Amino acid sequence: MTVFLVETYVIKPEKLAEFTAYKKKWKKFFAYKENRPQLFSGVKSYKMFAQMLGGNYGGYVEMWEFANLADCEKFFNKVMQSDYTTKLYPEFASLIVPATYSMNIWTPVT
């Protein structure tokens, strides 16, 4: 059964320019399929959305699609053991409003 890992957060208003620079580093580190195919082996798709109208200014949603919960768990175990956790995640954490961060697992409704 397909599952979606959904992360939501709000960027601090004074950190929006820094977040733009962070996204470039993030894309370089996570060069999706080309440089790290073993890291992304279980990922079916990934999308990032920015709040456009309503809601909280600076809001973002990231959606990771996996074939099943086991693939999601394997992916995040690999990420937690990668350079991302020590190099990029602390920078990300400094850019968000802490109380706005959430991570949830969703399944499609048929």
HUGISUL-V685538 format. One record per backbone hydrogen bond with DSSP energy under -0.5 kcal/mol. CO is the residue of the C=O (numbers start at 1). NH is the residue of the N-H. If there is no record, write none. Layout:
[[CO:NH] [CO:NH]]
This chain:
[[2:108] [3:66] [4:6] [4:106] [5:7] [5:64] [6:104] [7:62] [8:102] [9:60] [10:97] [12:15] [13:16] [15:19] [16:20] [17:21] [18:22] [19:23] [20:24] [21:25] [22:26] [23:27] [24:28] [25:29] [26:30] [28:31] [31:35] [31:36] [36:39] [36:40] [38:41] [40:43] [42:44] [42:67] [45:65] [47:63] [49:61] [56:59] [58:11] [59:51] [60:9] [61:49] [62:7] [63:47] [64:5] [65:44] [65:45] [66:3] [68:72] [69:73] [70:74] [71:75] [72:76] [73:77] [74:78] [75:79] [76:80] [77:81] [78:81] [79:82] [79:85] [82:85] [82:86] [83:87] [83:88] [84:88] [84:89] [88:92] [89:93] [90:94] [91:95] [92:95] [92:96] [95:12] [96:98] [97:100] [98:101] [102:8] [104:6] [106:4] [108:110]]
